[in-house]
Amino acid sequence: MTTAGNVVKVEEADRLRVYAVEYLNARPLWETLRDGPAAKIVDLQLARPSELARALAEKEADVGLLPVAAAATIGDLRLIRGMAIACRTKVRSVSIVSERPIHELTSIGLDLSSRTSVVLGRLLLQRRKLTPHLFGAEPQAAIEAVKDRTGALIIGDAALDVENRFPYRLDLAEDWIDWTGLPFVFAAWFARPGAVRAEHEELLRAAKREGLLRRDAIAKEHAARTGLAEASLQSYLRDSLCHDLGDNELRGMERFWIEAARAHLLPSCSAVFSAAGDAEPVSSVRRPISAPPPSRTSFGTRARPSLDALLSRAADGERLSLAEGTRLLREGTFFELGLAADAVRRRKHPKGVVTYIVDRNVNYTNVCTTSCRFCAFYRPVGHPEGYVLSREVLGKKLQEVVDAGGVQILLQGGLNPELPLTWYEDLFRWMKSEYKLGLHALSPEEIIHLSNLEKLPVRTILERLHAAGLDSVPGGGAEILVDRVRRKIAKTKCTSAEWLGVMRTAHQMGLRSSATMMYGTIDTPEERVQHLLKVRDLQDETGGFTAFFCWDFQFEKGVHILPGEHGTHLYLRTQAVARLMLDNVDHVGASWVTQGPAVGQVALRFGADDFGSVMFEENVVSSAGTTFGINADKIEGRIKEAGFRSVRRNVRYDWLTEPV
């Protein structure tokens, strides 16, 4: 910030990057940041809560009006005193709506805009001992799904729009207050450590003071834009909502975090304040999750948890935050990470069994339009080394799998614009009719490519492929699910949200999938853990991931990016942290294809319970010079040498043999 005379000039780098919720309920807290004098200092972006949480986690924002569930998941954020989106009575804008009483519902569509509302909904359903099928949807799609025994959890402006449309409505805030006697806090201002100074906090407080004076005007403007009754909106802003973060609101927020941690929906955390006007991080210090809500005086300075405490919590099955996982990846000692990950493996798989699958990885074409900077396998359209495998060649490969007692084909390739959807449908039907093998095929990137090529929705592509024989979806193309990284290493590839969206749709259709992570290009430890959290969040929603595999970037001279952090030590650390973070994913696979069979054996003591696949062939990784390969007998021998019993499996991890 520079001055010239009495004129204050704010350099771009000095501007405070603020993200706020775009809903009506948040406008009193941010409106004058956009329109008043503060606009010279504040760069304000409006987004739905889930996007706001992503921006804060990925350091695109300095401060955000963040859902409190997202704050717990991120961890190590500073809670700013006195301001929130909260309620002390019925809130009206967070409800489960339906045509039948809630206890008669068999499914509920979840508006995924805010994780706080979804976690609250799950808690209240558990309390009522109700177990409807839950599925994620965009707000309008969730509303349109309401019929007979299907309800919808709707939040924000969309909930106000349909407030009187359905005969049954469970107001989640009212139900929470009935249960706990405490207010509910949906969101508050949270900042990255060191990002917000005292004058910034005062800007936020001034915005709140001015915004509360404008509530009636805000209601009038919203009514004119939406057609909703002005008086009803005034009552909503004045009577239903509370924009204070007082003692009772803090107790309510802590109680929510305690209940969500007890239900394994959020990491254990606490809000911590120091002197007045100074905000401290959301703390991951463990308090027994059975403990009662704290009194106001318990909001005091707390010590940072030790690494041993974090490892113990994770080994016991408690959920870790982004900040905690990053700390373990950076600072955790090698063998203690392994011991904790092994404890999780033993708890999830107490019979001492390690699985593997007899299948074949077939790369049907190397022609690709994405030009990933790290890929040595692809060839551009028209290149003399480009290929599409003929059915004669494919048939020989598939018959070898059948003859070896294999059960599946993993089929992936480049994004070849000359292969239409009908080519895949015909291929799948032929493979199924002739060879009767399971078809684990086409990564999300390939599905999106077909969607764009055919100008059809992703769901339609998946439905047609499923009808032709697709059984499950591999997790290829994930790399790192952080768009900063994706834009650098594969700028034409799908975004992280698009990759996750394909998996969400596949899971909703009943298809299972694997999740993968390729690290070691330009990614940071924090970004690797962000990747894990995105997998974990989707798994919470769908339960559709069967397993997780990770490996480091296999560098070859001639590709257009240099290797970052890599090596056996980092691989084992990364896999161990993945096992600790992914508490809701049952299986973790050892990546012996990239690391070698001996390291694969060690990986079985760093959280892995699966030895992957018999490697008839592999073309993508081997294009970078990695050529490890072993048959089923040698896999079983490696598993036995490591102290385990081996079992053959299918893609859903059903056992096909008895342990040996």
N, C-alpha and C positions, 0 to 999 in steps of 0.2 A: 504494500500500500504506500503510495507516494503522495506528497502534497505540493501544490503550486499556489502560493498565496493562501487564500482561504478555501480554495477548491480542493476537495479530496478526490484523488484519482485512484481507482481500484484496478490494479493489474489483474489480468485474467487468472494468473496463478494464485492470487490472493482470494479469489471468490470462493465462498463456501458452497460446496456442492450438496444441495439439499434435495432429497426425494420425499415426496409426500403422497399419501393415499388420495386418489382422485374422487372418492365418494363424498356425498353431501355431508356426512357426519364429520368429516375432517376439515371442511372448508373454514370453519372459524379459527383453526389453528394455523393455516398457511396462507389465507387469502391476501393479507397485506404484505406478505413476503414477496408476492408476485407483482402486486400493483402499487405498493407504497415506496418510500425512500429506501427500504431495505433491498429492493430489487437491484440497487447499484452494487450491493455487496454479495447478494445471494444469487446463485444460479439454481433456480427451482425447476425440478422436473416432477411431473405428475405421472403416477403409474398405479396399477393395481397392486395390492399388497405383496403378492408373490414375486412380481418383478422388482419391487422395491427391495425385498429381502435379498434377491440375487445381486442387485447393484451394490448393496452395502457389503455383502460377503465378498464380492469380487473387486472391491475397492474402487468402484465407479462413483460412489457417494461418500461424503464425509459424515453426514447425519441423515437419519431417516425417521419418519413417523411409522415405526416398525411394528408389525404384529408381535405380541409378546412371546408366542411360540417360536417364531423365527429368531428372536433375540436369544432364547435359550439354546437353540440349535447352533447359532453362530458362536456365541460365547465371547468373552473378553470385549464387551461393548460397554460404553458408559451411559448410564441411565440419567437423563436430565430431569431435574426435580420439577414437580408441580404441574405437569401438563400431560394429558392423556385423552384417549377416546375410551370412555368407561360408562358404566350405568349402575344405578342403584335401584332400578326397577325394571319393568318390561322394556326391552330395547327396540322391538318392532322390526329391526333390520337384520336380524340373524335368527332364522327360523327354519324348522322342518315343516314343510307344507305337504298336504296329502288329501286324498279323497276318502280315506279311511282313518280310523284311530291308529295312532302310531304303533300300538302293540300288534296290529294286524298286518303291518307292512312286511313284505318279504325282500324288498330291495329299496335302496335310497341312493339317488344320484347326488354326488358331492360337488358343489361349486368349489373349485380348487383355488379360487382367487386368494384365499387367506388360510394359512395353516392353522392359525389360532382357532378359527371357527370349526375347522374339521376336527382338531384334537378335542375341543370342547364337546362337539357332537358325539364323538366316540366315547368320551367319558360318561356322558349322560345316558347313552344307550347301554353301556356296561352296567351302570348303576341300576337301570331298570331291568337288567338281565335280558336284554333284547339283542338278537344277533342277525339282523337283516344283512343281505349282501350289499356291500358298499361299492360304488363305482364312481370314478371321477368324470366330470363333464364340464364343458363351458356353461356359463349361467343359463343362456337361452335353451341349450340342449337339455339341461337338467330340468328346467321348467316344463319343457315339452314332453319330457318322459313321465311326468306325473299322471298316473292312470291306475285305477283299481288298487293293487297292492304295492305300487311303486310310488315312493315319495321323493322329495328333493330337499336338500339343505341349501338354502339360498341366502346370500348375504348382500349387504350394502344397498345401493340404489335399486338393484334388481328386486330385492326383497320388498322394498317400499312399493314398487310398481305393481306387485301381485299380492299386496297385503290382504285384500278382501276377495281374492279370486277363488280360494279353496276352502272347503268346509272345515278342515282340520289344520291347526297350526300350533306347533310347539315352539314357544319363544325360548331360545336357549339361555338367554341371560336370566329370565324370570325363573327358569328351572334351576339354574345354578344358585340363585339367591335363595330359593326355597330349600335347597340342599345344604348350603353352607352358612347362610345368613350374612354373606359378605358381598360387596360389590364385585362386578366383573370388569376387568381391564382388557380391552381388545388390542390396543396399540398405544405406544408412547414414543417420545423422542429418544432415540438411541444414537450414539456417535462412536466412531472409531477412536481408539485411544490417541490423544494428542491432537485431534482434529478440530476441537471446539474450544474457543477461548471464552472468557467471562463475557466479553461484549457480544459474542455470538449468542450465548444463552439469553442475554437481555433482549436481543432481537426477537428470539422465539417467544419470550414472555410478553413483549410488547405486541407481537402479532396476535397472541391469544387474547390479550386485553381488548384490543381493537376489534378482533373478530367476534368476540362475545357481544359487543355492542351492536354488531351488524347482523345478528342472527335473524331478525325479522326480515331484513332486506335480502339476506341470502335465501330465506325460505320463499320470498316473493319471486325472486329470479328463477329459482328452481321450479316453482309452480308454473311460471309462464313458459318455461322450456319443456316441461314434461306433461302438463295438464293435470297434475295432482293438486289436491285441495291445499290452498295456501295456509289455512288455519291448522290443518293436520300437520303440515311440515313445520310450522312454527312450534307446535306442541312437541314434535319430535326433537327439534334442536334444543328446546328449553326444558322440557319435562322428562323425556326419555333418556337423553344423553347427559353425561357429566364430563366436563373437560378438565377437571381437576385430578391431581394425583396426590391425594392426601393420605393420612395414616391408614384409613380403612381400605382405600384402593390398593395401597401397598400390601396390606394383609391379604386382600383378595388375590392379587397377582401372585404372591408367594404360595398361597394355598393351591392355585391352579398349577403352578410349577411342581409342587409336591405331588399332587394327585396324578399329573401327567407322567412324572418320573416313576411313580409307583406302578403305573399301567404300562411302563416301557414305551411310552410315546414320545418323550422328550428327555434330554439329559437333565441330570440333577443340577440345579443352579439357584442362586439367590441374587437379589439386587443389593448392592452395597453402596452406602453413602458415607462420605467423610464430612468435613465441615460444611456449613451452609453455603450454597452457591457452587460447591465443588462436587462433581459427579465422579463416581468410581465405576470400575467395570462390573458387568453382570458376572458374578463369581460362580465358579464351578466347585467351590468348597462343598464337600459332602456333609449334609445333615441327614440323619436317618430319615428315609422317606415315609416312615410311619409317624414321624414327629408331628405334633400339632402346629397350626399356624403360629408364627412368631409374634411377639408383641412388638410395638414400635421401637422399643429400645434395643431390639436385637439387630436393627439395621446399623451395624457398626463396622469398623475396619476388620477384615478377616485375612488370615495368612493365605498365601498361594498354596494350593495342594501340592504335595510332593509327587514325584514321578511314580514312586511306589504306590501311593494312594490311587493315582489314576489307573495304573496297571491292575491293582486289586479290584477296583470297581468294574473295569472292563472284563476281567476274568470271571467276575461274579454275574455278568450279564447285564450290567447297567449300561445305559446309553451315554456315549461321549459326544461332545460338541466339536465343531470345526476347530476351535482354538486348542482344545485338548488333544485331538488327533494330530494336529500339526506339531504340537509340542512333543508328542511321543515320537513322531517321525524324525524330528530334528534332534531331540535330546535323549530319547530312550536308549538305554544300553542294549547292545545287541542280544545278549543271551536272555536278559530279562524280558525283552519283547517276545523272544521265542517262547519262553516259559509261559507267559500270559496267553499268547495265541494258542499254544498247545493245550492250555487249560480249557479254553473255549472249545477247541476241537473235541477234547475228551468229554466235555459236558454235553455237546451236541451229538457225539457219536461214541458212546461209551463201550461199544463192543470191539474196539480195536480193529475195525475193518477199513480198508482203503479200496475204493472202487476204481474201475477203468472201463473203457468202452472199445469195442472193436468196430471201427468205422474207417472211412477214408475221406480225406480232404481233397476235393476235386475242384480245381480252378478252371471253369469251363471257357473263360475268355480272359485274355490279358489286355484287350482293347479298352481304354478308359479315357474319359474326358476330364477328370478332376485334376490331373497333374499334381498330385500330392508331392511335396518337396522331399518327403522321407522315403518314398516308395521306389524300389529298384525293379519291381515286377512289371509295372504297367508299360504299355506302348500306346502312343497316340493313334487316333484314327488314320488309316492309310499307311501306317508304318509297315515295312516289309516283314518285321518279326511279329506282327500282330496275328493272333489266332482265335478261332472258335472251334472247340473240339467237335468232331463229327460223332454221330451216334455209334459208328463202328468203334472208334477209339473209346468213347464213353462206355460202351457195352463191355469191352474187355476189362476196363477198370472195375466196373460194377460186379462182373462175374468173379473177379479175384476176391472181392469182399465177401460175396456169397460163399465161395469155396472155403474161405478162411473162417466161416462161422460168424461173419460180421452182421450187424443189425441196422446199420445206418450209413447214409452219405451226408457229409457236410459239403454243401455246394455253394461256392461263392466265386465271384469274378469281378471284372471291371465294369464300368458303366458304359456299355457298348450301345450307341444310338441306333445300330442296325438290327438290334434284337427286340422285336415288339413283345407285348404281353402274351400274344397268342403263341409265340415261339416257346415261352416258358411253360405255358399251359400244356401244349402238346408234349414237351419234353417231360414234364412231371408225370403226365398220364402214362407215357411210355415206360418211364422208369418204374412206376408203381406196378404196372401190369406185368412187366417182364421180370422184375427182380425182387419185388415185395420188400424193399428196404425202407426203413424210416428216412424221411427227407427233412433234414435240418438245413434250411436253405435261405439264402438271400438276406444279407444284412440290412438294417434300416436304410443305409445309404442307397442300396440297390432298389429297395421298395420305393423310396422317394423319387429316384430316377425314373422308374416306371410310371409313377403317378404324374410326374411332369411330362414325360414322353407321351402318355396316352390322354393327358388332361382329365384324369379321373381321381376321385378322392383316395387317400391312402386306404381307407377301410374297404373300398370296392376292390382295389388291387389285392389286398390280403384275402378278401372273401373269395375272389376268383382263383387265386393261387391255392388257397386251402381246399376249395372244391376239386382242384386238379391233383391234390396230393400233398401239399405242404403240411408238415406235422409240427414244426417248431422253427423259431427264428434265432440265428446265431447273433452274437453280440459284436460282430466286426464293425469297424469304422467309428468306434467310440473315441479312440485315442484318449484325449483329455476332454471331458465335458465342460470346458470353460471356453467361452468364445474368444477371449483374447488369444489363447493358444491356437485355437482352430483357425482363426484368421491369418495367423503367421505361417502355419505349417501346411494348411490345406484350405486356402481361402474360398474355393468353389464348393467345398463340402457343405453338408447340411449343418445347421446350428445345433447346439446342444439340446435346445428345446424341441427341435424337429426330430432328432434322434430319439429322445425320450418319448415324444408323441407317437412315433411308430410302435415303440414297445408297449406303450399304454393301450393302444388300439388292439395290438395282437393279444395282449393279456386279457382284455375285455372280451375277446372272441373265444377265449379258452386255449389259445396257443401259449405254450411256454417258451422261454428264451433264456439265453445265458447273458451275462454282463462281462465286459472286458475293459481293460485299461492298458494302453501303451504309453508309458512315461519315458522321460529321458531325452526330450528334445529341448524345448525352451521352457518347459513347465517348472513351477516351483513346488516345494513340499506342500504349501498351503493349497495350491491348485489341485494337487493330487488328492488331497483330503476333500476338497470341494466336490471333486468327481465322485468320490465314495458316498458323500452325503446325498448327491442327486440320485444315485442308485438306491440308496437306503430309503429316501423319501418316496420314490416310485414303488418300491417294494412294500412299504407301509400301505400304499393305496391299492395295489393290485395283487401282491403276492405271487407275481408271475415269473420272477427270476429263479431259475433252478440252482445256478452256481455263478461264481465269479472267478475270473482268471486275469492275471496281470503279467506283463513282461516289459523289458526295457527295449528301447529303439535299437534295432539291429542295423548298425551303420555299414554302408558300403561306399567306397570311393566312387564318385560320379553322381550321387544324389545331391540335392541342392540344400541340404541343411547339415550342420555338424552335430555330433552327439553331445548331449548334455551329461548330467549325472547318470552313471550306469555302473554295472558290475554286480558280481554275485552278492556281495555284502548288502548293497542297496536293494537288490531284488528281494532278499530274504526279509529285510526290515520292512519293505513296502508290503509284502504279502502278509506279514505278521500284523501290521497296523490295519490292513484291510480286514483281516479276520476279526480284529477287535472292534472296528467301526461298524461292520456289516452284521449287526446282531440279529437281523431278520432274514438273512440269506443263509440257507442251510449248508451249502457246500462251497468249498474253495478248492480250486484245482492247482496242482503244481505245474509250472510251465517248463517241463524238462526239454521241450522242443527247442527253446531258445537258450536254456541254461545248461543243458546236459543232464543225462540220467542220474549222475552222482549228486548233483545239486538238487535234482528232483527228490531224491531220497531225503536229503536234509530238510527240504521244504515240508515234508510230512511232519516234522517236529517244529515247524513254524506256522502251523495253523491249517495246512492243507489236509484234506481227507480224500482227495481224488487224484489219480495219476494220469488223467486225461485219456488220450487216444493212442491206439496202435498207429504208428505212422507209416502207412504204405507209401505215401508221398506227401510232400508239402512244397509249394512253389513260391509263396509270397516271402516268407521268412528266409527260405533257402536262396532266394535271389540275392539276399544280402550276405550270403556266405555261411549261413548257419545250417548244418546238414545232419543233425542228430536224428537217428531213427532206430527203433527197436520193435520186436514183435511181441505177441501176447505172452509167450513163455518167459521172455526176458523181463517184461513188465512185472509178471507175477514173482519172478525171482528177486527183482529189485524191492518190491513191496515186502516180501518175506525177510530179506536181509535187513530192512529198516525196522523190523520188529512188529509187522502188522500182518493181518490176513487179507487176502485179495478176493474181490468179488467182481464179476462182470456185471455191467449195468446197461440200461438204455438211456435215452435222453432225459427222461423224467426221474432218473436215479432209482428206478425199480431194480431190485436184484434179479439177475437172470441165472445165477449159479449160487451154490452154497459157499460160504467162506472156506478158503484153503490157505 
